[in-house]
């Protein structure tokens, strides 16, 4: 039996529709594509609509498509990531988080702040109140903590999530916390933004389960992963039906030893070219030093990141996790003052 081995470039394409196409014309074309056995992803922009075809498009006559009155252009897509690809979705995605619908992406700038780990009700509520007063729009706090050493503090787990919810009641800030295991998903029902940490970026079974949710996912870059691998991890979530993904650059491991990791700020503009997903930056984990958080946060704003994630603790010297990279609330307020000024300049230059 002979099998035709199809090249990657034969498998996906985008069809750009002309301005003014009616809903009925588009539905008819989509129905025809589905009859050919391909899935269709519709992206509606201000000036054009793009149909992303995912599947085996090798038998679709490209020349015939180009001759249709409603079709403006047809292009093959060779990138392995599809739903995350800006070619499939030219407009920036705007992700809304929590009941207050905090927007991230598309010109909306968000700041996530809070301690590396939740340690007590008093601690998390105090930090939440102070970061909100300084301008943070979301509260972070680790309940489940992936630690390199099995002897280090592993987090308060389910109790930590309950304390985050208490802080949310006190301040109204949507909460962000990290998931370690797909079995824990029921515990995250009231979490507004689920974080996938660097060590789980390629935990594909976890990503598949998160793809079944309709809840925003914050996907951190792996310790030594390329941007393509990172985007393919986002694709796992989106392929499952959950397109509410935010990317977080948190530094990668290089041969440099003076900082905890190497913050790859070039990833921000590069990803804005490659994907429509929002990209935020975590200067705390990237540098591992509180004194470097301010300059790298300012630099992240300058390269047009969609937000920041900063660790803040009311007493870093006694923190159970990552104290050396945590800012005090007062230091955080100072950073936020500079961030706002730089953001104003960046917006004026656009």
PAZAPA-4460 file (N, C-alpha, C; in steps of 0.05 Angstrom, whole numbers, plus 32768, in hexadecimal, padded with zeros to 4 digits):
% residues 350
    n_x    n_y    n_z   ca_x   ca_y   ca_z    c_x    c_y    c_z   seq   type   mol
   8011   7FE8   8000   8000   8000   8000   8012   8019   8000     1      X     A
   800C   802C   7FEE   801C   8044   7FEC   800F   805A   7FFC     2      X     A
   8020   8067   800C   8017   807F   801B   8026   8097   8012     3      X     A
   8018   80AD   800E   8025   80C6   8006   802E   80D4   8020     4      X     A
   8047   80D9   8023   8051   80E7   803B   804F   8105   8035     5      X     A
   803F   8113   8044   8039   812F   803F   804D   8140   804D     6      X     A
   8057   8155   8040   8069   8168   804C   805A   817A   805F     7      X     A
   8069   8185   8073   805D   8196   8086   804F   81AE   8079     8      X     A
   805B   81B9   8064   8050   81D1   8057   8036   81CB   8048     9      X     A
   802F   81B1   8045   8016   81AB   8038   7FFF   81A9   804B    10      X     A
   8005   81AB   8065   7FF0   81A4   8079   7FDF   81BB   8083    11      X     A
   7FE9   81D4   8083   7FD9   81EB   808D   7FDC   8203   807B    12      X     A
   7FC7   8213   807B   7FC8   822C   806B   7FB5   8240   8078    13      X     A
   7FB7   8259   806F   7FA5   826E   8077   7F98   8279   805E    14      X     A
   7F7E   8281   8061   7F6F   828D   804C   7F66   82A8   8056    15      X     A
   7F6F   82BD   8049   7F67   82D9   8050   7F50   82E1   803F    16      X     A
   7F3A   82E8   804C   7F22   82F0   803E   7F22   830E   8038    17      X     A
   7F15   8315   8023   7F13   8332   801B   7F00   8341   802E    18      X     A
   7F06   835B   8031   7EF5   836B   8041   7ED8   836C   8035    19      X     A
   7EC4   836A   8046   7EA9   836B   803D   7E9C   8350   8038    20      X     A
   7EAA   833A   803D   7E9E   8320   8039   7E87   831C   804C    21      X     A
   7E71   8311   8043   7E5A   830D   8054   7E5D   82F4   8066    22      X     A
   7E4E   82F3   807B   7E4F   82DC   808D   7E47   82C3   807E    23      X     A
   7E33   82C4   806D   7E2A   82AD   805E   7E40   82A3   804C    24      X     A
   7E4E   82B5   803E   7E64   82AD   802C   7E7A   829F   803C    25      X     A
   7E80   82AA   8054   7E95   829E   8064   7E8C   8282   806E    26      X     A
   7E73   8280   8077   7E6A   8266   8081   7E6A   8251   806B    27      X     A
   7E63   8259   8052   7E63   8246   803C   7E80   823C   8037    28      X     A
   7E93   824E   8038   7EAF   8247   8033   7EB9   8235   8049    29      X     A
   7EB3   823B   8062   7EBB   822B   8079   7EAF   820F   8077    30      X     A
   7E96   820D   806F   7E89   81F3   806C   7E97   81E3   8057    31      X     A
   7EA0   81F0   8042   7EAE   81E1   802C   7EC9   81D7   8037    32      X     A
   7ED7   81E7   8046   7EF1   81DF   8051   7EED   81C6   8063    33      X     A
   7ED8   81C7   8074   7ED3   81B1   8086   7ECC   8198   8077    34      X     A
   7EBF   819B   8061   7EB9   8183   8050   7ED2   8177   8045    35      X     A
   7EE7   8187   8043   7F01   817D   803A   7F11   8170   8051    36      X     A
   7F06   8171   8069   7F13   8163   8080   7F26   8174   808F    37      X     A
   7F25   818F   808D   7F37   81A0   809C   7F27   81B1   80B0    38      X     A
   7F35   81B7   80C7   7F29   81C9   80DB   7F2E   81E6   80D3    39      X     A
   7F1C   81F7   80DA   7F1E   8214   80D3   7F1E   8225   80EC    40      X     A
   7F33   8235   80EE   7F35   8248   8104   7F2F   8264   80F9    41      X     A
   7F1B   8272   8103   7F13   828C   80F9   7F1F   82A2   810A    42      X     A
   7F2D   82B5   80FE   7F38   82CC   810C   7F2D   82E5   80FF    43      X     A
   7F1D   82F5   810E   7F11   830D   8103   7F21   8325   810C    44      X     A
   7F2B   8334   80F9   7F39   834D   80FF   7F28   8365   80F7    45      X     A
   7F33   837C   80FB   7F24   8395   80F5   7F21   8397   80D6    46      X     A
   7F36   8390   80C8   7F36   8394   80AB   7F34   837B   809A    47      X     A
   7F39   8364   80A7   7F37   834B   8097   7F31   8333   80A9    48      X     A
   7F27   831E   809C   7F22   8305   80AA   7F34   82F0   809F    49      X     A
   7F41   82E0   80B1   7F54   82CB   80A9   7F49   82B0   80B1    50      X     A
   7F48   829E   809E   7F40   8282   80A4   7F5A   8271   80A5    51      X     A
   7F5F   8266   80BC   7F76   8254   80C0   7F6D   8237   80BC    52      X     A
   7F79   822A   80A9   7F72   820E   80A3   7F86   81FB   80AF    53      X     A
   7F7D   81EA   80C1   7F8E   81D8   80CF   7F86   81BB   80C8    54      X     A
   7F9A   81AC   80BE   7F95   8191   80B4   7FA2   818C   809A    55      X     A
   7F9A   8178   808C   7FA6   8171   8072   7F99   8181   805C    56      X     A
   7FA7   8197   8054   7F9C   81A8   803E   7FA9   81A2   8023    57      X     A
   7FB7   818C   8021   7FC6   8186   8009   7FB4   8182   7FF0    58      X     A
   7F9B   817A   7FF5   7F89   8176   7FDE   7F78   818F   7FD7    59      X     A
   7F7C   81A4   7FE6   7F6D   81BD   7FE0   7F7B   81CC   7FCA    60      X     A
   7F6C   81D3   7FB6   7F77   81E1   7F9E   7F7C   81FF   7FA5    61      X     A
   7F95   8206   7FAA   7F9B   8222   7FB2   7F94   8236   7F9B    62      X     A
   7F99   822E   7F83   7F93   8240   7F6C   7F75   8245   7F6A    63      X     A
   7F65   8231   7F6F   7F48   8234   7F6F   7F3F   8247   7F85    64      X     A
   7F4B   8244   7F9C   7F44   8255   7FB3   7F4A   8272   7FAC    65      X     A
   7F61   8277   7FA0   7F6A   8293   7F9A   7F57   82A0   7F86    66      X     A
   7F49   8290   7F76   7F37   829B   7F62   7F1C   82A3   7F6D    67      X     A
   7F16   829B   7F86   7EFC   82A1   7F91   7EFA   82BF   7F96    68      X     A
   7EE3   82CA   7F92   7EDF   82E7   7F95   7EE2   82F1   7FB2    69      X     A
   7EDE   82DF   7FC5   7EDF   82E7   7FE1   7EFA   82E3   7FEE    70      X     A
   7F0D   82D7   7FDF   7F28   82D1   7FEA   7F3C   82E6   7FE1    71      X     A
   7F4B   82F1   7FF4   7F5F   8305   7FEE   7F7B   82F8   7FEA    72      X     A
   7F81   82E4   7FFB   7F9B   82D7   7FF9   7F9A   82BB   8006    73      X     A
   7FAC   82A9   7FFD   7FAF   828E   8008   7FCD   828A   800D    74      X     A
   7FD3   8281   8025   7FEF   827C   802C   7FF2   8262   803B    75      X     A
   8008   8254   8034   800F   823C   8043   801E   8244   805D    76      X     A
   8019   8235   8073   8026   823A   808C   8039   8223   8092    77      X     A
   8052   8229   8096   8066   8213   809B   806E   8212   80B9    78      X     A
   8067   8227   80C9   806D   8226   80E5   805D   820F   80F2    79      X     A
   806A   8200   8105   805C   81EA   8112   8045   81F3   8125    80      X     A
   8047   820C   812E   8031   8216   8140   801D   8225   812E    81      X     A
   8004   8220   8132   7FEF   822B   8121   7FDD   823F   812F    82      X     A
   7FCF   8235   8144   7FBC   8246   8152   7FCA   825E   815F    83      X     A
   7FE3   825A   8167   7FF2   826F   8174   7FFF   8282   8160    84      X     A
   7FFD   827B   8147   800B   828A   8132   7FFD   82A4   812B    85      X     A
   800C   82BA   8129   8000   82D3   8121   7FF5   82D3   8105    86      X     A
   8000   82C1   80F4   7FF5   82BF   80D8   7FD8   82B5   80D9    87      X     A
   7FD2   82A4   80EC   7FB6   829A   80F0   7FA5   82AF   80FD    88      X     A
   7FB1   82C1   810D   7FA2   82D3   811E   7FB1   82EE   811E    89      X     A
   7FAE   82FE   8109   7FBE   8317   8106   7FBB   832B   811D    90      X     A
   7FA3   832C   8129   7F9E   8340   813E   7FA9   8335   8159    91      X     A
   7FB3   8347   816A   7FBC   833E   8185   7FA5   8332   8194    92      X     A
   7FAA   831C   81A2   7F96   8311   81B5   7F96   8321   81CE    93      X     A
   7F7E   8326   81D9   7F7B   8334   81F3   7F6F   831F   8206    94      X     A
   7F7D   8318   821A   7F74   8304   822D   7F68   8312   8245    95      X     A
   7F4F   830B   824D   7F42   8316   8264   7F44   8303   827C    96      X     A
   7F4C   830E   8293   7F51   82FD   82AA   7F3F   8305   82C1    97      X     A
   7F31   82F2   82CD   7F21   82F7   82E5   7F06   8304   82DF    98      X     A
   7EF6   8306   82F4   7EDC   8313   82F3   7EDF   8331   82EC    99      X     A
   7EF5   833D   82F4   7EF9   8359   82ED   7F04   835D   82D1   100      X     A
   7F09   8347   82C3   7F11   8347   82A7   7F2A   8359   82A2   101      X     A
   7F3E   8353   82B1   7F58   8361   82AD   7F62   8358   8291   102      X     A
   7F68   836B   8280   7F70   8365   8265   7F8F   8365   8262   103      X     A
   7F99   8351   8253   7FB5   834E   824E   7FB9   834A   8230   104      X     A
   7FC9   835B   8224   7FCE   8359   8207   7FBF   836E   81F7   105      X     A
   7FC7   8372   81DE   7FBA   8386   81CD   7FBC   83A2   81D8   106      X     A
   7FD2   83A9   81E4   7FD5   83C4   81EF   7FCD   83C6   820D   107      X     A
   7FC2   83B1   8218   7FBA   83B0   8234   7FD1   83A5   8245   108      X     A
   7FDC   83B5   8258   7FF3   83AD   8267   7FEA   83A5   8283   109      X     A
   7FF4   838E   828D   7FEC   8383   82A7   8005   837E   82B7   110      X     A
   8002   8380   82D2   8018   837A   82E4   800F   8366   82F8   111      X     A
   801C   834F   82F9   8017   833A   830C   802C   833C   8322   112      X     A
   8023   833D   833B   8036   8340   8351   802D   8331   836A   113      X     A
   8041   8329   837A   803B   831A   8392   8052   8308   8399   114      X     A
   8050   82FA   83AF   8066   82E9   83B9   806A   82D0   83A8   115      X     A
   8083   82C5   83A9   8088   82AC   839C   8076   8296   83A7   116      X     A
   8073   8296   83C1   8061   8282   83CD   804F   828E   83E2   117      X     A
   8037   8283   83E4   8025   828B   83F9   802E   827F   8414   118      X     A
   8032   828F   8428   803C   8285   8442   8028   8287   8459   119      X     A
   8017   829B   8458   8002   829E   846C   7FED   82B1   8462   120      X     A
   7FD6   82B1   8470   7FC0   82C3   8468   7FC9   82E0   846B   121      X     A
   7FD6   82E6   8481   7FDF   8301   8487   7FF2   830B   8471   122      X     A
   8005   82F9   846A   8019   8301   8456   800D   8307   843B   123      X     A
   7FFC   82F5   8431   7FF2   82F8   8416   7FDE   830F   8414   124      X     A
   7FCE   8314   8429   7FBC   832B   8428   7FCB   8345   8429   125      X     A
   7FDF   8346   843B   7FEF   835F   843C   7FFC   8366   8422   126      X     A
   8009   8351   8416   8016   8356   83FC   8002   835E   83E7   127      X     A
   7FEB   8350   83E7   7FD7   8356   83D2   7FCD   8373   83D4   128      X     A
   7FC8   837C   83EC   7FBF   8398   83F0   7FD4   83AC   83E6   129      X     A
   7FED   83A6   83EC   8002   83B9   83E6   8009   83B9   83C8   130      X     A
   8009   83A2   83BB   800F   83A2   839E   7FF8   83AE   838E   131      X     A
   7FDF   83AA   8398   7FC9   83B7   838B   7FCB   83D5   838D   132      X     A
   7FD2   83DF   83A5   7FD5   83FC   83A9   7FEA   8408   8396   133      X     A
   7FFF   83F7   8390   8015   8401   837F   800E   83FE   8361   134      X     A
   7FF8   83F1   835A   7FF0   83EF   833E   7FEF   83D4   8332   135      X     A
   7FF4   83BF   8341   7FF2   83A3   8336   7FD5   839E   832F   136      X     A
   7FD2   838E   831A   7FB7   8387   8311   7FAF   836A   8316   137      X     A
   7FC3   8359   831D   7FBD   833D   8324   7FD0   8336   833B   138      X     A
   7FC7   8322   834B   7FD7   8319   8362   7FE2   82FD   835D   139      X     A
   7FFC   82FA   8360   8008   82E0   835D   800F   82D5   8379   140      X     A
   8011   82BA   837A   801A   82AD   8393   801A   828F   838E   141      X     A
   8031   8283   8395   8034   8266   8390   8027   8256   83A6   142      X     A
   8015   8243   839F   800A   8230   83B2   8018   8215   83AF   143      X     A
   801C   820D   8397   802C   81F5   8391   8047   81FE   8386   144      X     A
   805D   81F7   8393   8077   8201   838B   8089   81EC   8381   145      X     A
   8091   81ED   8367   80A5   81DA   835D   80C1   81E3   8366   146      X     A
   80CE   81D4   8376   80E8   81DC   8381   80FE   81C8   8378   147      X     A
   8115   81D2   8373   812B   81C1   836A   8132   81AC   837F   148      X     A
   8132   81B5   8398   8138   81A2   83AF   811E   8198   83BB   149      X     A
   811D   817E   83C1   8105   8173   83CE   8102   817C   83EB   150      X     A
   8117   8188   83F5   8117   8191   8411   810E   81AE   8414   151      X     A
   810B   81BC   83FE   8102   81D8   83FF   80E4   81D9   8403   152      X     A
   80DA   81F1   840B   80BD   81F5   840F   80AE   81F0   83F6   153      X     A
   809A   81DF   83F7   808B   81D7   83DF   8070   81E6   83DC   154      X     A
   806B   81F9   83ED   8052   8208   83EB   803C   81FD   83FD   155      X     A
   8027   820D   8401   8011   8206   8412   7FFB   81F6   8403   156      X     A
   7FFF   81F3   83E9   7FED   81E3   83D9   7FD0   81ED   83D9   157      X     A
   7FBD   81DC   83DE   7FA0   81E4   83DD   7F9A   81FB   83F0   158      X     A
   7FA7   81FB   8408   7FA3   8210   841C   7FAD   822B   8411   159      X     A
   7FC3   8229   8401   7FCD   8242   83F5   7FBA   824E   83E1   160      X     A
   7FAC   823E   83D2   7F98   8248   83C0   7F81   8256   83CF   161      X     A
   7F79   8249   83E5   7F64   8255   83F6   7F6C   8271   8400   162      X     A
   7F85   8273   8408   7F8F   828D   8412   7F90   82A2   83FB   163      X     A
   7F97   8299   83E3   7F97   82AB   83CC   7F7A   82B5   83C7   164      X     A
   7F67   82A4   83CA   7F4B   82AC   83C6   7F42   82C0   83DB   165      X     A
   7F4D   82BD   83F4   7F47   82D0   8409   7F52   82EB   8401   166      X     A
   7F6B   82EB   83F7   7F77   8304   83EE   7F68   8311   83D7   167      X     A
   7F5D   8300   83C6   7F4D   830A   83B0   7F34   8318   83BA   168      X     A
   7F27   830C   83CF   7F0F   8319   83DB   7F16   8334   83E7   169      X     A
   7F2D   8336   83F3   7F35   834E   8400   7F3C   8365   83EC   170      X     A
   7F47   835D   83D5   7F52   8372   83C3   7F44   8373   83A8   171      X     A
   7F37   835D   83A0   7F2B   835C   8385   7F3E   8355   836F   172      X     A
   7F57   8350   8376   7F6B   8349   8362   7F67   832C   8358   173      X     A
   7F66   8327   833E   7F66   830C   8334   7F7F   82FE   833D   174      X     A
   7F7E   82E3   8341   7F95   82D5   834C   7FA2   82C3   8337   175      X     A
   7FBD   82C0   833A   7FCD   82B1   8328   7FDD   829D   8339   176      X     A
   7FDC   8283   8332   7FED   8270   8341   7FF3   8259   832F   177      X     A
   8008   824A   8336   8013   8236   8324   8008   821A   832A   178      X     A
   8002   820C   8314   7FF9   81F1   8315   8010   81DE   8310   179      X     A
   8011   81C7   831E   8026   81B4   831A   801D   819A   830D   180      X     A
   8003   8193   8311   7FF9   8179   830A   7FDD   817C   8300   181      X     A
   7FD6   816D   82EA   7FBB   816E   82E0   7FA7   8165   82F4   182      X     A
   7FAF   8154   8307   7F9C   814B   831B   7F93   8161   832E   183      X     A
   7FA2   8178   832E   7F9C   818E   833F   7F88   81A1   8333   184      X     A
   7F80   819D   831A   7F6F   81B0   830C   7F55   81B7   831C   185      X     A
   7F48   81A4   8329   7F30   81AC   8338   7F35   81C0   834E   186      X     A
   7F4D   81C1   8359   7F54   81D4   836D   7F57   81F1   8362   187      X     A
   7F5A   81F3   8347   7F5F   820C   833A   7F46   8218   832E   188      X     A
   7F2F   820E   8336   7F16   8217   832A   7F11   8235   832D   189      X     A
   7F19   8240   8344   7F15   825D   834A   7F2E   826D   8345   190      X     A
   7F44   8261   833B   7F5C   8270   8334   7F57   827E   8319   191      X     A
   7F5E   8297   8318   7F57   82A7   8300   7F6B   82A2   82E9   192      X     A
   7F84   829F   82EF   7F99   829A   82DB   7FAB   8284   82E4   193      X     A
   7FAB   826E   82D6   7FBB   8256   82DE   7FD6   8259   82D1   194      X     A
   7FEB   8257   82E1   8006   8259   82D7   8012   823D   82D3   195      X     A
   801F   823A   82BC   802F   8222   82B6   804C   822B   82B8   196      X     A
   805A   8220   82CC   8075   8228   82D1   8089   821E   82BC   197      X     A
   80A1   8228   82BE   80B6   8222   82AB   80BC   8203   82A9   198      X     A
   80BB   81F6   82C0   80C1   81DA   82C1   80AB   81C9   82B5   199      X     A
   8093   81D4   82B1   807D   81C5   82A6   8076   81CE   828A   200      X     A
   8086   81E0   827E   807F   81EA   8264   807B   81D4   824F   201      X     A
   808A   81BE   8252   8086   81A8   823F   807A   8190   824C   202      X     A
   806A   8194   8261   805A   817F   826C   8040   817D   825B   203      X     A
   8042   816F   8245   802D   8170   8231   8013   8165   823A   204      X     A
   8013   8151   824C   7FFA   8147   8256   7FEB   815C   8267   205      X     A
   7FFB   816B   8277   7FEF   8181   8286   7FE3   8196   8273   206      X     A
   7FF3   819D   825E   7FEA   81B1   824B   7FD0   81A9   823D   207      X     A
   7FCE   818F   8237   7FB6   8185   822A   7F9D   8189   823C   208      X     A
   7FA1   8183   8255   7F8B   8186   8268   7F83   81A3   826B   209      X     A
   7F97   81B5   826C   7F91   81D2   826E   7F83   81DC   8255   210      X     A
   7F88   81CF   823F   7F7B   81D6   8226   7F5D   81D1   8226   211      X     A
   7F54   81C0   8238   7F37   81BA   823B   7F28   81CF   824B   212      X     A
   7F38   81E1   8259   7F2B   81F6   8269   7F26   820F   8258   213      X     A
   7F14   8220   8262   7F11   823A   8256   7F19   824F   826B   214      X     A
   7F32   824C   8272   7F3E   825D   8287   7F59   8266   827D   215      X     A
   7F60   8280   8282   7F7B   828A   8279   7F92   827A   8285   216      X     A
   7FA6   8275   8274   7FBE   8266   827C   7FD6   8278   8278   217      X     A
   7FE7   827A   828D   8000   8288   828B   8016   8274   8287   218      X     A
   8022   8273   826F   8036   825F   8268   8052   826A   8268   219      X     A
   8061   8262   827C   807D   826B   827F   8090   825C   826C   220      X     A
   80A4   826A   8263   80B8   825D   8252   80C9   824A   8262   221      X     A
   80D0   8233   8256   80E0   821F   8263   80FD   8229   8268   222      X     A
   810B   821C   8279   8126   8224   8281   8139   8225   826A   223      X     A
   8136   8214   8256   8149   8213   8240   813A   820E   8226   224      X     A
   8123   821A   8222   8113   8215   820B   8114   822C   81F7   225      X     A
   8112   8225   81DD   8111   8238   81C8   80F5   8245   81C7   226      X     A
   80F3   825B   81B8   80D9   8268   81B5   80C6   8255   81A6   227      X     A
   80D0   8246   8192   80BF   8234   8183   80B3   821E   8196   228      X     A
   80C4   8213   81A7   80BA   81FF   81BA   80A6   820B   81CD   229      X     A
   80AA   8223   81D5   8098   8231   81E7   807D   8235   81D9   230      X     A
   807D   823E   81C0   8064   8242   81B1   8056   8227   81AB   231      X     A
   8066   8212   81A8   8059   81F8   81A4   804B   81EE   81BE   232      X     A
   8056   81F6   81D5   8048   81F0   81EE   802E   81FF   81F0   233      X     A
   802F   8219   81E7   8016   8228   81E6   8002   821B   81D3   234      X     A
   800C   8210   81BE   7FFB   8203   81AA   7FEC   81EB   81B6   235      X     A
   7FFA   81DD   81C8   7FED   81C6   81D5   7FD3   81CF   81E4   236      X     A
   7FD6   81E6   81F2   7FBF   81F0   8201   7FA9   81F9   81ED   237      X     A
   7FB1   8208   81D9   7F9E   8214   81C6   7F91   81FE   81B5   238      X     A
   7FA0   81E9   81AE   7F94   81D4   819E   7F7E   81C6   81AC   239      X     A
   7F7E   81C7   81C7   7F69   81BB   81D7   7F50   81CC   81D9   240      X     A
   7F51   81E4   81CE   7F3A   81F6   81CE   7F3C   820E   81E0   241      X     A
   7F52   8210   81F0   7F55   8227   8202   7F6A   823A   81F6   242      X     A
   7F60   8250   81EB   7F72   8263   81DD   7F7A   827A   81EF   243      X     A
   7F74   8278   8209   7F7A   828E   821C   7F96   8289   8228   244      X     A
   7FAA   828D   8218   7FC6   8288   8221   7FD6   82A2   8221   245      X     A
   7FE5   82A5   8237   7FF7   82BC   823A   8013   82B0   823D   246      X     A
   8027   82BA   822E   8042   82B1   8230   8052   82C1   8244   247      X     A
   8064   82B5   8253   8074   82C3   8267   8092   82BC   8263   248      X     A
   80A1   82D0   825B   80BF   82CD   8259   80CA   82D0   8275   249      X     A
   80D9   82BB   827F   80E3   82BC   829A   8101   82B5   829B   250      X     A
   810E   82B9   8284   812B   82B3   8284   8131   8296   827C   251      X     A
   8147   8292   826F   814F   8278   8267   816B   8272   8272   252      X     A
   8172   8258   8274   818B   8250   827F   81A1   8252   8269   253      X     A
   81B6   8262   826F   81CD   8264   825D   81E6   825E   826D   254      X     A
   81FD   8264   8262   8216   8260   8270   821C   8276   8284   255      X     A
   820C   828B   8284   8210   82A1   8297   8209   8299   82B4   256      X     A
   821A   82A1   82C7   8215   8298   82E3   8210   82B0   82F6   257      X     A
   8214   82C8   82ED   8210   82DF   82FF   81F2   82E4   8305   258      X     A
   81E1   82DC   82F3   81C4   82DE   82F8   81B8   82C2   82F8   259      X     A
   81A0   82C0   8304   8193   82A6   8307   818E   829A   82EB   260      X     A
   8184   82AA   82D9   817F   82A2   82BD   8187   82B9   82AC   261      X     A
   8184   82B6   8292   8189   82CC   827F   816E   82D5   8273   262      X     A
   8167   82EE   827A   814D   82F8   8270   814F   82FE   8252   263      X     A
   813F   82F0   8243   813F   82F3   8226   812A   8307   821D   264      X     A
   8130   8321   821F   811D   8335   8217   8118   8336   81F9   265      X     A
   812B   832C   81E9   8127   832B   81CC   810F   8319   81C5   266      X     A
   8108   8307   81D8   80F1   82F6   81D3   80D7   8305   81D1   267      X     A
   80D5   831C   81DE   80BC   832B   81DE   80B5   8335   81C3   268      X     A
   80C6   8346   81B5   80BF   834F   819A   80BE   8338   8186   269      X     A
   80CF   8323   818A   80CE   830D   8178   80B4   82FE   8179   270      X     A
   80AB   82F9   8192   8091   82EC   8195   807A   82FC   818B   271      X     A
   807C   8317   818E   8066   8328   8183   8064   8325   8165   272      X     A
   807A   831E   8157   807A   8319   813B   806D   82FE   8135   273      X     A
   8074   82EA   8146   806C   82CF   8140   8050   82C7   8149   274      X     A
   8047   82D4   815F   802D   82CC   816B   801C   82E4   8172   275      X     A
   8003   82DF   8174   7FEF   82F3   817D   7FEB   82F2   819B   276      X     A
   7FF8   82DF   81A9   7FF3   82DC   81C6   8002   82F1   81D5   277      X     A
   7FF7   82FA   81EC   8006   830E   81FC   801F   8302   8208   278      X     A
   8033   8314   820C   804D   830B   8217   8054   831D   822E   279      X     A
   8057   8311   8246   805F   8321   825D   807B   8318   8266   280      X     A
   8088   8326   8278   80A3   8321   8281   80A4   831F   829F   281      X     A
   80B3   830B   82A9   80B8   8307   82C6   80D6   830C   82CB   282      X     A
   80DC   8325   82D3   80F8   832C   82D9   8102   8320   82F3   283      X     A
   80F1   8318   8305   80F9   830D   831F   8106   82F2   831C   284      X     A
   80F9   82DF   830F   8105   82C4   830B   811C   82C6   82F7   285      X     A
   811B   82D8   82E4   8130   82DA   82D0   814B   82E1   82DC   286      X     A
   814B   82F5   82EF   8164   82FE   82FA   816B   82F2   8314   287      X     A
   8157   82EC   8325   815C   82E1   833F   8166   82F5   8353   288      X     A
   8166   830E   834C   8170   8323   835E   815D   833A   835F   289      X     A
   8155   8342   8376   8142   8358   8379   814C   8372   836C   290      X     A
   8166   8378   836E   8170   8391   8364   8170   8392   8346   291      X     A
   816D   837C   8338   816C   837C   831B   8150   837C   8310   292      X     A
   813C   8379   8321   8120   8378   8318   8118   8392   830C   293      X     A
   811E   83A8   8319   8116   83C2   830E   8120   83C8   82F2   294      X     A
   813B   83C6   82ED   8144   83CC   82D2   8139   83BA   82BD   295      X     A
   8136   83A0   82C4   812C   838D   82B0   810E   8390   82AB   296      X     A
   80FF   8398   82C0   80E3   839E   82BD   80DF   83B6   82AA   297      X     A
   80EF   83CA   82AE   80EE   83E2   829D   80F5   83DB   8280   298      X     A
   810A   83CA   827D   8112   83C2   8262   80FC   83B1   8254   299      X     A
   80EE   83A1   8264   80D8   8391   8259   80C2   83A2   824E   300      X     A
   80BC   83B8   825D   80A7   83CA   8254   80B1   83D8   823A   301      X     A
   80CA   83DF   8239   80D5   83EC   8221   80D4   83DB   8208   302      X     A
   80D6   83C0   820B   80D4   83AF   81F4   80B8   83A5   81EF   303      X     A
   80A5   83B3   81FB   8088   83AF   81F6   807C   8395   81FF   304      X     A
   8086   838C   8217   8079   8376   8224   805C   837E   822B   305      X     A
   804A   836A   822D   802E   836F   8233   8029   836F   8251   306      X     A
   803E   836B   8261   803A   836B   827E   8053   8362   828C   307      X     A
   8052   8362   82A6   8068   835A   82B8   805E   8347   82CD   308      X     A
   8070   8336   82D7   806A   8325   82ED   8081   8328   8301   309      X     A
   807B   8334   8318   8090   833B   832B   808A   8330   8347   310      X     A
   809F   8324   8353   809C   8319   836E   809F   832E   8383   311      X     A
   808B   832F   8395   808B   8343   83AA   8085   8335   83C5   312      X     A
   8095   833A   83D9   8091   832E   83F3   8094   8343   8409   313      X     A
   8084   8341   841D   8084   8356   8432   809D   8354   8444   314      X     A
   80AB   833D   8443   80C4   833A   8452   80D6   8326   8443   315      X     A
   80E3   832F   842D   80F3   831D   841C   8108   830D   842C   316      X     A
   8114   8319   8440   8129   830B   844F   811F   82F2   845D   317      X     A
   8105   82F1   8463   80FA   82D9   8470   80E8   82C9   845E   318      X     A
   80E8   82CF   8444   80D7   82C0   8431   80DF   82A3   8430   319      X     A
   80CB   8291   842E   80D0   8275   842D   80D9   826C   8411   320      X     A
   80D7   827E   83FE   80DD   8277   83E2   80E6   8290   83D3   321      X     A
   80FD   828F   83C6   8107   82A4   83B4   8107   82C0   83C0   322      X     A
   8110   82C2   83D9   8112   82DC   83E5   8125   82EF   83D7   323      X     A
   813D   82E6   83CE   8150   82F8   83C2   8147   8307   83A9   324      X     A
   8132   82FC   839C   8129   8309   8383   810F   8319   8388   325      X     A
   8105   8318   83A1   80EB   8326   83A6   80EF   8343   83AF   326      X     A
   80DE   8354   83A5   80DE   8370   83AC   80CC   8373   83C5   327      X     A
   80D2   8388   83D5   80BF   8390   83EA   80A9   83A0   83DC   328      X     A
   8092   83A3   83EA   807C   83B3   83DE   8085   83CF   83D7   329      X     A
   8097   83DB   83E7   80A1   83F6   83E2   80B2   83F7   83C8   330      X     A
   80C3   83E3   83C5   80D3   83E1   83AD   80C1   83DC   8394   331      X     A
   80AD   83CC   8398   809B   83C7   8381   808C   83E1   8379   332      X     A
   8084   83F1   838C   8076   840A   8386   8089   841C   8376   333      X     A
   80A2   841C   837D   80B6   842D   836E   80B9   8423   8351   334      X     A
   80BA   8409   834E   80BC   83FD   8333   80A4   8404   8323   335      X     A
   808C   8402   832E   8074   8408   8320   8073   8425   8317   336      X     A
   807E   8437   8327   807F   8453   831E   808F   8456   8305   337      X     A
   80A6   8449   8303   80B7   844B   82EB   80AA   843C   82D3   338      X     A
   809D   8426   82D9   8090   8416   82C4   807A   8427   82B6   339      X     A
   806A   8435   82C6   8055   8445   82BB   8060   845B   82A9   340      X     A
   8076   8468   82B1   8081   847D   82A1   808C   8472   8286   341      X     A
   809A   845B   8287   80A5   8450   826F   808E   8446   825C   342      X     A
   8079   843B   8268   8062   8432   8258   8056   844A   8249   343      X     A
   8054   8460   8256   8048   8478   8249   8059   8480   8231   344      X     A
   8074   8480   8234   8085   8487   821E   8083   8473   8207   345      X     A
   8083   8459   820E   8080   8444   81F9   8066   8447   81EA   346      X     A
   8050   844D   81F8   8036   8450   81EB   8036   8468   81D8   347      X     A
   8044   847E   81E1   8045   8496   81D0   8055   8492   81B6   348      X     A
   8068   847F   81B7   8079   847A   81A0   806C   8467   818C   349      X     A
   8056   845A   8193   804A   8448   8180   803A   8457   816A   350      X     A
***
